[in-house]
Amino acid sequence: MVNPEMVNTDILVNGDRDSDAFKAAALHDAVNGLRERKPISSASVAFYPWQRNILLTLLIVTILCLIFFLTPTLITLTLICTVGYVWTMVDRLILFTRGLDASSIMTVSDEVALALPDDELPLYTILVPAYNEPEVVGDLIAAMRAIDYPKEKLQVLLLLEEDDLITIEAAEKAGVDKVVSILKVPAADPRTKPKACNYGLHFSTGEIITIYDAEDSPDPLQLRRVVATFAQLPSNTACVQAKLAFHNGTQNLLTAWFTADYALWFSFILPGLMRSNSPIPLGGTSNHLRRSVLDDIGAWDPFNVTEDADLGVRIAESGYRTAVLNSTTLEEANSDTINWIRQRSRWYKGYLQTWLVHMRQPVKLWRGIGTVGFLRFTILMAGTPVVATLNTVFWLMSLGWILGQPEVIQDIFPNYVYFPALVSLVFGNAAVLYMNLVACRETRNAALLVACLTAPLYWVLMSIAAIKGTYQLIMNPSYWEKTFHGLSN
């Protein structure tokens, strides 16, 4: 094992990449680079003292108010939550409406992509982080072989932890080295995907960097489409995010819910965000980034468990833009409920991490992305997990009212709270179901009709995951819960 501590990172500039000194420097920078150069942007500390103190103060004040002024406090809390629900619903509808416009997403035809001369294409690096996934090595080989890009200009690095012997052995037996290069990442905490990507970045040669998961099957022309997209857009475009979808969307009801969720997010919500100055939370894969921008803003945060969302915010905050490309990468949807909750709770925890990190300098963030972008950042990063958590509270209140109509529930819903809450309940739920149906129709996925109509059951799982993620944020903020792949039929 290479010790990442106390190394000379200047070696990264001129050092021999095969030397132990270079590997030690690369590991040190992968783990500590962001928090050393810009500690305020690192999630290595989950809560700054002033953030923790504010949250504790609010909690204590709320408890005291509940003790001494129970009904007024409950009314106030319910009103605040209702306003949040309505605000989130309206903003989501605005983004969806904008996303319906075909011009909100970049489209590059096969003819245009294939017409790009090979000698004019830039060097490209694909990073493929994997951990304990021997079963998907074959998929990786097939997917990388299918990519249409000059082999002399394409570098594919399979990033494997040096102590992940089972995956290393499977990769070597499958002949991965004939298609990609295996790069062993020295064992060091935190054991996260962004740490591995940061390490791989130091061995990359590409002008454009992208990430694929080992089980991904990208559009073979995706890299060419990205190059054409960058050429069409302003020079401050830092990232092109391709769409993600699932190849096993009809395996069971859970994968169908997940597929409908992605169809709405990548086909309409993200393109809607593209038409504003708001930060775009990047997907976990298929985000194609200019290497120069990664070097400028500090690459990935190894302590943030949704490093993609965090990077999307830093891109916007730094004055760069993200585009969404109409090119699809097929992934494997989680078909196991426990596995899905592990993954989604990590996403929710990471959203809260990202919000806390960027709210350390709220004025700077506001100046960087504007008022609308700032509000939308709060809705997406903090509002998404908070609303999912609060859903359980309001579902229990509704169930309590149906079963016994306790007076306390009636008391906390005076007219000025009840009617906005009713609008949120009826119109909001109907709007979400409608958006899901439109997303499935526009993506020609009629098989997901049952999933769209039964989406409220999916929301229950989301709420469970949000509660779990919020708990983990407090107890174990940088812990990366492994999502297992290779479960599809």
Secondary structure, DSSP 8 states (H G I E B T S, - for coil): ----SS--TTHHHH--TTSHHHHHHHHHHHHHHHHHH-GGG-TTSSS-HHHHHHHHHHHHHHHHHHHHSHHHHHHHHHHHHHHHHHHHHHHHHHHHHHHTSGGGSB---HHHHHHS-GGGS--EEEEEEESS-GGGHHHHHHHHHH--S-GGGEEEEEEEETT-HHHHHHHHHTTGGGTSEEEEE---SS--HHHHHHHHHTT---SEEEE--TT-EE-TTHHHHHHHHHHHS-TTEEEEEEEEEETTTTSSHHHHHHHHHHHHIIIIIHHHHHTSSS-----SS-EEEEHHHHHHHTS--TT-TTHHHHHHHHHHHTT-EEEEEEEEEEE----SHHHHHHHHHHHHHHHHHHHHHHTTSHHHHHHHHHHHHHHHHHIIIIIHHHHHHHHHHHHHHHHHHHHH--HHHHHT--HHHHHHHHHIIIIIHHHHHHHHHHHHHHTT-GGGHHHHHTHHHHHHHHHHHHHHHHHHHHH-TT-----------
